[in-house]
């Protein structure tokens, strides 16, 4: 009888107690260099629906793409100002139709391509007017194809049609809600049509409607859970997890869509699961796998979701009740 009661309570405990999600190291690829599959300070990463991984290889002035396990598939780009050429690009995003948008940061423009790198179009010049940029650092694409761009030195977000026609903007320099101090990361949560922006020097995350209405904010400078030191990339998974590359703390933190802390991993180093200035992060749609651009280790690391079983100590406490 006691055994039956114990089993029933144990089952109920598992059912009503949510398991803590953790992310554990699964694999990596890359080293410093300019050969296929090597990197020089990769800044950002994005995932295609088929699982392919696109990386903006900033100091090699190119884009590379791989299978989900890191096998090299292709590359394009070189240093220059022509179509398909770059000057230290820092942002990359995929549209629903597969097109690839690249923030050509120090050319102050956006370029876009087919999934294999054929040039399709571009827009932008240096300036502060509508459709102009001053160091566009990150790009994100909404399910309807609209393109969002975070500008590091204009302290704002602009958004456009898929071909670059100006639609709107928000933000100015400052610390108030809706203002920015060097916005760095940009993510779009498709299930809620919300835009997430990290700020390098305000050490926080803000989020907005797709047209720029302020919704919420979290974070401050520090090393505690939910605090940041110059956060960069932000990846929004449709299941409702917001991943942030907490760059100068050499870790990744993740949150609910409203900013409640869920977990973290990483310390400074070059070992498996360690980081040196992580700048980009992207999650699969189910958030069961997360990819990180480990910039100053010149590599990509990826992690898988792990659901720990009920701790043996918890089971032991249940047994003690029926001794």
C-alpha positions in Angstrom: 0.0 0.0 0.0 2.8 2.4 0.9 4.5 1.7 -2.4 1.4 2.5 -4.3 0.9 5.8 -2.4 4.5 6.7 -3.0 4.3 6.1 -6.7 1.1 8.2 -7.0 2.7 11.1 -5.1 5.9 10.9 -7.1 4.0 11.0 -10.4 2.0 14.0 -9.1 5.2 15.8 -8.1 6.7 15.4 -11.5 3.4 16.6 -13.1 3.0 19.7 -11.1 6.7 20.7 -10.7 8.0 22.3 -13.9 11.4 20.9 -14.8 14.2 23.4 -14.9 15.5 23.8 -18.5 19.3 23.9 -18.9 21.5 24.2 -22.0 24.5 22.0 -22.4 27.3 22.0 -24.8 26.9 19.9 -27.9 29.4 21.0 -30.6 31.5 23.7 -32.2 33.3 24.6 -35.4 35.7 27.2 -36.6 39.2 28.7 -35.9 40.9 31.9 -36.7 41.7 32.3 -40.4 40.2 33.1 -43.8 39.8 29.6 -45.3 36.3 28.1 -45.7 34.9 27.4 -42.3 37.4 29.7 -40.5 36.4 33.1 -39.0 37.8 36.4 -38.0 35.6 37.8 -35.2 32.2 36.6 -36.4 29.6 39.0 -35.1 26.1 37.5 -35.8 24.4 34.3 -36.7 21.0 33.4 -38.1 19.2 30.1 -38.9 17.3 29.1 -42.0 14.1 27.0 -41.8 15.9 24.0 -43.2 18.4 24.2 -40.3 21.3 25.8 -42.2 23.4 28.3 -40.2 24.4 31.7 -41.7 27.3 33.6 -40.1 28.4 37.1 -40.8 32.2 36.8 -40.7 33.0 40.4 -40.0 36.7 40.9 -40.3 36.8 38.6 -43.3 34.1 40.8 -44.9 32.0 37.8 -46.0 29.0 35.6 -45.2 29.5 31.9 -44.7 26.8 29.2 -44.3 26.8 25.7 -43.0 24.7 22.7 -42.1 23.3 22.7 -38.5 26.3 20.6 -37.4 28.9 22.9 -39.0 29.7 21.4 -42.4 30.7 24.1 -44.8 28.2 24.8 -47.6 29.2 28.1 -49.2 30.3 31.7 -48.8 30.2 35.1 -50.5 31.7 38.6 -50.1 35.0 40.4 -50.0 36.2 43.8 -48.9 35.0 46.6 -51.1 32.1 49.0 -51.9 30.5 47.2 -54.9 27.4 45.1 -54.9 28.0 42.0 -52.8 31.1 43.5 -51.2 31.4 44.6 -47.6 33.2 46.7 -45.1 33.1 45.0 -41.7 29.4 43.8 -41.8 27.9 43.0 -38.4 24.3 42.0 -38.8 22.5 39.2 -40.7 18.9 38.0 -40.9 16.8 35.7 -43.1 13.4 36.7 -44.5 10.5 34.2 -44.7 11.2 33.7 -48.5 14.8 32.8 -47.8 16.5 36.0 -48.8 19.5 37.0 -46.7 19.8 40.6 -45.4 23.2 41.9 -44.3 24.0 45.0 -42.3 27.0 46.3 -44.2 27.9 48.3 -41.1 30.8 50.6 -42.2 29.4 51.1 -45.6 26.2 52.4 -43.9 23.8 50.3 -46.0 21.8 47.1 -46.1 22.4 44.5 -48.9 20.3 41.5 -49.6 20.9 38.3 -51.4 19.5 34.9 -52.4 20.1 32.0 -49.9 23.3 31.1 -51.9 24.6 34.7 -52.1 23.4 36.1 -55.4 23.1 39.9 -55.1 19.5 41.2 -55.1 19.5 44.8 -53.9 20.7 47.4 -51.4 19.8 50.7 -49.8 21.2 53.3 -47.5 23.9 56.0 -47.3 25.6 57.7 -44.4 23.4 60.2 -42.7 20.6 60.7 -40.2 17.6 61.2 -42.6 14.9 58.6 -43.3 16.5 55.6 -45.0 20.0 56.8 -44.1 22.3 55.1 -41.6 25.1 55.7 -39.2 26.7 52.3 -38.5 23.7 50.0 -39.0 24.7 47.1 -36.7 21.9 44.6 -36.7 19.0 43.6 -38.9 15.8 41.6 -38.3 13.0 40.5 -40.6 9.3 40.2 -39.6 7.0 37.4 -40.9 5.4 39.9 -43.4 8.9 40.7 -44.8 9.4 44.1 -43.3 13.1 44.8 -42.4 14.2 46.3 -39.1 17.6 48.0 -38.7 19.3 49.1 -35.4 21.7 52.0 -35.8 24.5 52.2 -33.4 25.3 55.9 -33.7 21.9 57.3 -34.7 20.5 55.6 -31.6 17.3 54.4 -33.3 15.5 51.7 -35.1 14.2 52.1 -38.7 12.0 49.7 -40.6 11.4 49.2 -44.3 9.6 47.1 -46.9 11.5 44.1 -48.1 13.1 46.1 -50.9 14.1 49.1 -48.7 11.2 51.6 -48.9 11.1 53.6 -45.7 8.1 52.8 -43.4 8.9 54.3 -40.0 11.4 54.8 -37.1 11.7 55.3 -33.4 14.3 56.2 -30.8 16.7 58.9 -29.9 19.8 59.2 -27.7 19.1 58.9 -24.0 18.2 56.7 -21.0 14.5 57.2 -20.9 12.1 54.5 -22.0 12.1 54.3 -25.8 15.5 56.0 -26.0 18.7 54.2 -26.7 22.4 54.5 -26.0 24.1 52.5 -28.8 21.5 49.9 -29.6 23.4 46.7 -30.6 21.1 43.7 -30.8 17.8 43.3 -32.6 15.3 40.4 -32.5 11.8 39.9 -33.7 9.4 37.6 -31.8 7.1 36.4 -34.6 4.4 35.0 -32.4 3.8 38.4 -30.7 5.0 40.8 -33.4 7.4 42.3 -30.9 10.8 43.9 -31.5 13.6 43.4 -28.9 16.5 45.8 -28.7 19.7 45.4 -26.6 21.6 48.6 -25.7 25.3 48.3 -25.2 25.8 51.3 -23.0 22.5 51.3 -21.2 23.0 47.6 -20.3 19.4 46.7 -20.9 16.8 45.2 -23.2 13.7 47.1 -24.4 10.8 45.7 -26.4 8.2 47.3 -28.6 5.4 46.7 -31.0 6.2 46.3 -34.6 5.6 50.0 -35.2 7.7 51.2 -32.2 5.3 51.6 -29.3 7.1 51.0 -26.1 6.0 47.8 -24.2 8.6 47.0 -21.6 12.2 47.1 -20.3 14.6 45.1 -18.1 18.2 45.0 -17.1 21.0 47.2 -15.6 24.7 47.1 -15.4 26.1 44.2 -13.3 26.9 40.5 -13.1 23.8 39.2 -11.3 21.0 37.3 -13.0 19.2 39.6 -15.4 21.9 42.2 -15.4 24.2 42.9 -18.3 27.6 44.2 -19.3 27.3 45.6 -22.9 24.8 43.1 -24.2 24.8 42.5 -28.0 22.9 39.9 -29.9 19.3 38.9 -29.1 17.5 35.8 -30.4 13.8 35.4 -30.0 12.3 31.9 -30.2 8.6 31.4 -31.1 8.1 29.3 -28.0 8.7 32.4 -25.9 12.3 32.5 -24.9 14.5 35.6 -25.4 18.2 34.8 -25.6 20.7 37.6 -25.0 24.5 37.5 -25.7 25.8 39.2 -22.5 29.0 40.1 -24.2 31.3 41.5 -21.5 30.0 39.0 -19.0 31.0 36.2 -21.4 27.7 34.4 -21.1 24.2 33.9 -22.5 21.1 34.6 -20.5 17.5 33.8 -21.4 14.2 35.2 -20.3 10.5 35.2 -20.9 9.1 37.6 -23.4 8.5 40.1 -20.6 11.9 39.8 -19.1 11.6 37.3 -16.3 14.9 35.5 -15.8 15.0 31.8 -16.8 18.6 30.8 -16.9 22.2 31.4 -18.1 25.4 29.6 -19.1 29.0 30.4 -19.9 32.1 31.9 -18.4 35.2 33.5 -19.9 37.5 31.1 -21.6 38.2 29.0 -24.7 37.0 25.6 -23.5 33.8 23.9 -24.6 30.8 26.0 -23.3 33.0 28.9 -22.5 33.0 32.2 -24.4 35.2 35.2 -25.2 33.0 38.1 -26.2 29.9 36.3 -27.5 28.2 38.7 -29.9 25.5 36.8 -31.6 22.9 34.2 -30.6 20.1 32.4 -32.5 17.7 29.7 -31.4 15.7 27.1 -33.3 11.9 27.6 -33.4 11.4 25.2 -30.5 14.4 26.5 -28.6 15.8 23.0 -28.3 19.1 24.2 -29.8 20.9 27.5 -29.5 23.8 28.7 -31.6 26.3 31.4 -30.4 28.8 33.5 -32.3 31.8 33.2 -29.9 33.4 36.2 -31.6 36.9 36.5 -30.1 37.3 32.7 -30.0 36.6 32.8 -33.8 34.1 30.0 -33.7 30.5 29.0 -33.5 29.3 26.9 -30.5 25.9 25.2 -30.2 24.0 23.9 -27.2 21.1 21.6 -26.7 18.2 21.9 -24.3 18.4 19.5 -21.4 15.5 18.6 -19.1 16.9 17.2 -15.8 15.1 14.4 -14.2 13.6 14.7 -10.7 16.4 15.0 -8.2 17.1 11.8 -6.2 17.0 13.9 -3.0 13.5 14.9 -3.8 12.4 11.3 -4.2 14.2 10.5 -0.9 12.2 13.0 0.9 9.0 11.5 -0.4 10.1 8.0 0.8 10.8 9.4 4.2 7.2 10.4 4.6 6.1 6.7 4.5 8.8 5.1 6.6 
